[in-house]
Amino acid sequence: MSRMTSRERVLRALEFNYPDRVPRDTWVLPIAQLEHGVQGMEQFMRHWPPDVIRARVPAPALAELRRGDPSAVGVYHDEWGCEFINIQAGVIGEVKQPLIDDWSKLDDLRIPWALLQLDREAINRRVAATDQFVFADAFARPFERLQFLRGTENVYMDLAEQAPELRDLLGRIHDFYCKEMEAWAATDIDGLMVLDDWGSQRAMLIQPDLWRRWFKPLYADYARIAHDAGKKLLLHSDGWIFDIYEDLIDVGIDAVNSQLFTMDIEQIGRCFAGRIAFWGEIDRQHVLCRGTRQEARSAVERVVHALYRPEGGVVAQFELGAGARLDIADEIYRSWSVLTTHPVSCTPT
């Protein structure tokens, strides 16, 4: 098979159309840059060049709406006006005083409509200048945005009480994200993202039926917007989300980035391998921070045996966050290369 471009490789992996190798995607948090230094990270990325990038172009409206640095110690205000308090450099802080802690403040909500004014020509030039798969530099996060604006405890109470004001707020949030996705889908980027954390270590944060009632229709809209424009849609969620994989397939999510090692990977493989693409990941709670090289190899082997198919369906991805070791990250990519070069020996049983 002739060498593919990164874009072709990722698309073939997502479409189960025999990529020439498993695509790579390294998510680097600011704290990893602090811990390993710019030179260390650049050296790692040169050795294992990613097949995926974000369409990062200047966005004057975003710069005007935000105040502070989201990964610096101190106070940061995002584009919605939410205030994050951060006590550790390199990670994002937490919202301590939600803007809509009382429903009387709902009509004061400031929706960042200015972000819909994209510089399409600059974005398209960025896409044209690379052969990598390019994600939009924006993402929908309806559940997390609810929590930032209303407060996590309030959101759980509102869901339990089926508060009509919550439906109003969620509708406004969703309307913005749909329009933002449509704006990005009108450019030449390859994929759109949804980033919502739905799981704790051992269960979902809300009951699956509640998720289906309130949030599944929103995700169906995002998938429709992406696919109508010929784009792929990736969902990221931390935590245990086994109960909604079937729903993600049902609404048309192309790939899911989830914490596989919080769940039964073999059961995931038996139920869902070949039906949705798995965008990573390798255990960042234990293996990447405290594991040995052998444990790194074993972790990759477990994912390969459960989820990998020669025709595709897997992206080799992990996150470099606090405490992540580059020697272990290196071993992870080496293991992906070795184990998927001989697909016959990796066919799941």
C-alpha positions as CSV (number, residue, x, y, z in Angstrom):
1,M,0.0,0.0,0.0
2,S,1.4,3.4,-1.0
3,R,2.0,6.0,1.8
4,M,-1.1,8.0,2.6
5,T,-1.3,11.6,3.8
6,S,-2.3,12.1,7.4
7,R,-5.7,13.3,6.4
8,E,-6.3,10.3,4.2
9,R,-5.1,8.0,7.0
10,V,-7.5,9.4,9.6
11,L,-10.5,9.4,7.3
12,R,-9.8,5.8,6.3
13,A,-9.5,4.8,10.0
14,L,-12.9,6.5,10.8
15,E,-14.5,5.0,7.7
16,F,-13.1,1.5,8.3
17,N,-11.3,1.6,4.9
18,Y,-7.9,0.2,5.6
19,P,-5.5,3.0,6.6
20,D,-1.8,2.3,5.9
21,R,-1.2,2.5,9.7
22,V,-3.0,3.5,12.9
23,P,-3.2,7.4,13.0
24,R,-1.6,9.2,15.9
25,D,-3.0,12.1,18.0
26,T,-1.3,13.5,21.1
27,W,-3.3,15.8,23.3
28,V,-0.8,18.1,25.2
29,L,-2.1,20.0,28.2
30,P,-0.2,23.2,29.2
31,I,1.1,21.6,32.3
32,A,3.0,19.0,30.2
33,Q,4.7,21.9,28.5
34,L,5.7,23.3,31.9
35,E,6.9,19.9,33.2
36,H,8.9,18.8,30.1
37,G,9.8,22.1,28.6
38,V,9.2,23.4,25.1
39,Q,12.3,21.6,23.7
40,G,11.3,18.3,25.3
41,M,7.8,18.4,23.8
42,E,9.0,19.5,20.4
43,Q,11.5,16.6,20.3
44,F,8.7,14.1,21.2
45,M,6.4,15.5,18.6
46,R,9.1,15.4,15.9
47,H,9.8,11.8,16.7
48,W,6.0,10.9,16.7
49,P,4.5,13.5,14.4
50,P,0.7,13.7,14.8
51,D,-1.8,13.0,12.1
52,V,-4.2,15.5,13.6
53,I,-4.2,19.2,14.4
54,R,-6.6,22.0,15.3
55,A,-7.3,24.9,13.0
56,R,-5.7,27.6,15.1
57,V,-6.0,31.0,13.5
58,P,-6.2,34.5,15.1
59,A,-9.7,35.2,16.5
60,P,-9.9,38.8,17.5
61,A,-13.5,38.4,18.9
62,L,-12.3,35.6,21.2
63,A,-9.4,37.7,22.5
64,E,-11.7,40.6,23.2
65,L,-14.2,38.4,25.1
66,R,-11.7,36.6,27.3
67,R,-9.8,38.1,30.2
68,G,-6.7,36.4,31.7
69,D,-4.9,33.1,31.0
70,P,-7.0,29.9,31.5
71,S,-3.9,27.9,32.5
72,A,-2.2,30.5,34.8
73,V,-2.7,30.8,38.5
74,G,-5.3,33.4,39.2
75,V,-8.6,34.5,37.8
76,Y,-9.7,33.9,34.2
77,H,-13.0,34.9,32.5
78,D,-14.1,32.9,29.4
79,E,-16.0,34.1,26.4
80,W,-19.3,33.6,28.2
81,G,-18.2,35.6,31.2
82,C,-17.7,32.6,33.5
83,E,-15.1,33.2,36.2
84,F,-12.6,30.4,36.8
85,I,-10.3,30.4,39.8
86,N,-7.1,28.5,39.3
87,I,-4.6,27.5,41.9
88,Q,-2.3,25.4,39.8
89,A,-0.4,26.5,36.7
90,G,-0.9,24.5,33.6
91,V,-4.5,23.3,34.2
92,I,-7.9,25.0,34.0
93,G,-9.5,26.3,37.2
94,E,-13.0,25.9,38.5
95,V,-16.1,28.1,38.5
96,K,-16.8,29.0,42.1
97,Q,-19.5,31.7,41.6
98,P,-21.8,30.7,38.7
99,L,-23.4,33.5,36.7
100,I,-26.9,32.1,37.0
101,D,-27.0,30.9,40.5
102,D,-30.5,32.3,40.7
103,W,-33.0,32.0,37.8
104,S,-33.8,35.7,38.1
105,K,-30.4,36.2,36.3
106,L,-31.3,34.1,33.3
107,D,-32.0,37.0,31.0
108,D,-28.7,38.6,31.9
109,L,-26.9,35.7,30.0
110,R,-24.3,37.0,27.5
111,I,-24.1,34.6,24.6
112,P,-20.8,35.2,22.6
113,W,-22.4,35.6,19.2
114,A,-19.4,37.4,17.9
115,L,-17.6,34.1,17.7
116,L,-19.7,33.2,14.7
117,Q,-17.8,35.7,12.6
118,L,-15.0,33.4,11.5
119,D,-12.2,34.3,9.2
120,R,-13.0,31.6,6.7
121,E,-10.2,32.5,4.3
122,A,-7.6,32.2,7.1
123,I,-9.1,28.9,8.2
124,N,-9.1,27.5,4.7
125,R,-5.6,28.6,4.1
126,R,-4.6,26.8,7.3
127,V,-6.3,23.6,6.1
128,A,-4.8,23.9,2.6
129,A,-1.3,24.3,4.1
130,T,-1.3,20.9,5.7
131,D,-2.0,17.3,4.8
132,Q,-3.1,16.5,8.4
133,F,-6.6,16.0,9.5
134,V,-7.9,19.3,10.9
135,F,-10.4,19.8,13.7
136,A,-12.3,23.0,14.2
137,D,-10.8,25.2,16.9
138,A,-14.1,25.3,18.8
139,F,-16.3,22.7,20.3
140,A,-19.8,22.1,21.7
141,R,-20.0,21.4,25.4
142,P,-23.7,21.7,26.5
143,F,-23.5,19.8,29.7
144,E,-20.3,21.5,30.9
145,R,-21.5,24.9,29.8
146,L,-24.6,24.4,31.9
147,Q,-22.5,23.7,34.9
148,F,-20.2,26.7,34.3
149,L,-23.2,29.0,34.1
150,R,-25.6,27.5,36.7
151,G,-23.3,25.5,39.0
152,T,-22.9,21.7,39.1
153,E,-25.0,21.1,42.2
154,N,-27.8,23.4,40.8
155,V,-27.8,21.6,37.5
156,Y,-28.2,18.2,39.1
157,M,-31.1,19.5,41.2
158,D,-32.7,21.1,38.1
159,L,-32.5,17.9,36.2
160,A,-34.1,16.0,39.0
161,E,-36.9,18.6,39.2
162,Q,-37.2,18.9,35.4
163,A,-37.0,22.7,35.9
164,P,-38.5,24.6,32.9
165,E,-35.8,27.3,33.3
166,L,-33.1,24.7,32.8
167,R,-34.7,23.7,29.5
168,D,-34.7,27.4,28.5
169,L,-31.1,27.8,29.4
170,L,-30.0,24.6,27.7
171,G,-32.0,25.7,24.6
172,R,-30.1,28.9,24.4
173,I,-26.7,27.2,24.8
174,H,-27.6,24.6,22.2
175,D,-28.8,27.2,19.7
176,F,-25.4,28.9,20.0
177,Y,-23.5,25.7,19.6
178,C,-25.5,24.7,16.5
179,K,-24.8,28.0,14.9
180,E,-21.1,27.8,15.8
181,M,-20.9,24.3,14.4
182,E,-22.6,25.4,11.2
183,A,-20.2,28.3,10.8
184,W,-17.2,26.0,11.2
185,A,-18.8,23.3,9.0
186,A,-18.9,25.9,6.2
187,T,-15.1,26.0,6.1
188,D,-12.7,23.4,4.8
189,I,-11.9,21.7,8.1
190,D,-12.3,18.0,8.4
191,G,-13.9,17.4,11.8
192,L,-16.0,18.9,14.6
193,M,-15.9,18.1,18.3
194,V,-18.2,17.7,21.3
195,L,-16.4,17.8,24.6
196,D,-18.6,16.9,27.6
197,D,-17.6,14.8,30.6
198,W,-20.3,12.3,31.4
199,G,-18.7,9.7,33.7
200,S,-17.3,9.3,37.1
201,Q,-14.8,6.6,37.8
202,R,-17.4,3.8,37.9
203,A,-20.8,5.2,36.6
204,M,-22.4,8.0,34.7
205,L,-22.9,11.3,36.4
206,I,-26.6,11.2,35.5
207,Q,-28.9,8.3,34.8
208,P,-28.7,7.1,31.2
209,D,-32.4,7.6,30.6
210,L,-32.1,11.2,31.8
211,W,-29.2,11.7,29.4
212,R,-31.2,10.3,26.6
213,R,-34.2,12.6,27.3
214,W,-32.2,15.8,27.7
215,F,-28.9,15.5,25.7
216,K,-29.2,12.8,23.1
217,P,-31.3,15.0,20.8
218,L,-28.7,17.7,21.0
219,Y,-25.9,15.3,20.0
220,A,-28.1,14.2,17.1
221,D,-28.3,17.8,15.9
222,Y,-24.5,18.1,16.1
223,A,-24.0,14.9,14.1
224,R,-26.5,16.1,11.5
225,I,-24.7,19.4,11.1
226,A,-21.4,17.7,10.7
227,H,-22.5,15.1,8.2
228,D,-24.6,17.4,6.1
229,A,-21.4,19.3,5.5
230,G,-19.3,16.2,4.9
231,K,-17.4,16.5,8.2
232,K,-16.6,13.9,10.9
233,L,-17.8,14.3,14.5
234,L,-15.8,13.3,17.6
235,L,-17.1,13.1,21.1
236,H,-14.8,13.4,24.1
237,S,-16.0,12.3,27.5
238,D,-14.0,11.4,30.6
239,G,-15.2,8.7,32.9
240,W,-17.4,5.6,32.7
241,I,-19.8,5.9,29.7
242,F,-20.5,2.3,28.7
243,D,-24.2,2.8,29.0
244,I,-24.4,5.4,26.2
245,Y,-22.1,4.0,23.5
246,E,-25.1,2.5,21.8
247,D,-26.8,5.9,21.8
248,L,-23.7,7.6,20.4
249,I,-23.7,5.1,17.5
250,D,-27.5,5.7,17.0
251,V,-27.1,9.5,16.6
252,G,-24.2,9.1,14.2
253,I,-21.1,10.0,16.3
254,D,-18.1,8.9,14.1
255,A,-15.6,8.5,16.9
256,V,-15.5,8.5,20.7
257,N,-12.6,9.6,22.9
258,S,-13.2,8.0,26.2
259,Q,-11.3,6.7,29.3
260,L,-11.4,3.1,28.2
261,F,-9.5,1.9,31.3
262,T,-12.3,3.0,33.6
263,M,-14.5,0.4,31.9
264,D,-14.3,-3.3,30.7
265,I,-12.4,-2.8,27.5
266,E,-13.0,-6.4,26.4
267,Q,-16.8,-5.9,26.8
268,I,-16.6,-2.6,24.9
269,G,-14.9,-4.5,22.1
270,R,-17.4,-7.3,22.1
271,C,-20.3,-4.9,21.9
272,F,-19.0,-2.0,19.8
273,A,-15.8,-2.7,17.9
274,G,-16.3,-2.1,14.2
275,R,-19.4,0.0,14.8
276,I,-17.9,3.2,16.0
277,A,-14.2,4.4,15.9
278,F,-12.3,4.6,19.1
279,W,-10.1,7.7,19.3
280,G,-7.8,6.4,22.0
281,E,-7.1,6.4,24.8
282,I,-4.4,4.8,27.0
283,D,-4.7,5.1,30.8
284,R,-3.5,8.5,31.9
285,Q,-4.4,7.9,35.5
286,H,-1.9,5.2,36.1
287,V,0.1,4.0,33.1
288,L,1.2,7.3,31.7
289,C,2.2,8.7,35.1
290,R,3.4,5.7,37.1
291,G,3.6,2.8,34.7
292,T,6.5,0.8,33.5
293,R,7.4,0.2,29.9
294,Q,6.0,-3.3,30.2
295,E,2.8,-1.9,31.6
296,A,2.6,0.5,28.7
297,R,3.0,-2.3,26.2
298,S,0.4,-4.4,28.0
299,A,-2.1,-1.5,28.0
300,V,-1.7,-1.0,24.2
301,E,-1.9,-4.7,23.6
302,R,-5.2,-4.8,25.6
303,V,-6.7,-2.1,23.5
304,V,-5.4,-3.6,20.2
305,H,-6.9,-7.0,21.0
306,A,-10.2,-5.6,22.0
307,L,-10.8,-2.8,19.5
308,Y,-8.3,-2.8,16.6
309,R,-9.3,-4.1,13.1
310,P,-7.0,-4.0,10.1
311,E,-9.7,-2.1,8.3
312,G,-9.5,0.7,10.9
313,G,-11.7,2.0,13.6
314,V,-8.9,3.1,16.0
315,V,-6.8,6.2,16.5
316,A,-3.7,5.9,18.7
317,Q,-4.3,8.8,21.1
318,F,-3.5,9.7,24.7
319,E,-3.3,12.8,26.8
320,L,-0.1,14.3,28.2
321,G,-1.2,15.9,31.4
322,A,0.1,16.3,34.9
323,G,2.8,13.8,35.7
324,A,2.7,12.1,32.3
325,R,6.2,10.7,31.4
326,L,7.6,11.0,27.9
327,D,9.4,7.7,28.1
328,I,6.1,5.9,28.7
329,A,4.4,7.9,25.9
330,D,7.3,6.9,23.6
331,E,6.7,3.2,24.5
332,I,3.0,3.5,23.9
333,Y,3.5,4.7,20.3
334,R,6.2,2.1,19.7
335,S,3.8,-0.6,20.9
336,W,1.1,0.6,18.6
337,S,3.5,0.4,15.7
338,V,4.7,-3.1,16.5
339,L,1.4,-4.6,17.4
340,T,-0.6,-3.3,14.4
341,T,2.1,-4.1,11.9
342,H,1.1,-7.7,12.3
343,P,-2.7,-7.6,12.2
344,V,-3.2,-11.4,12.0
345,S,-1.7,-11.8,15.5
346,C,-3.9,-9.0,16.9
347,T,-7.3,-10.2,15.7
348,P,-9.7,-10.2,18.6
349,T,-10.9,-13.6,19.8
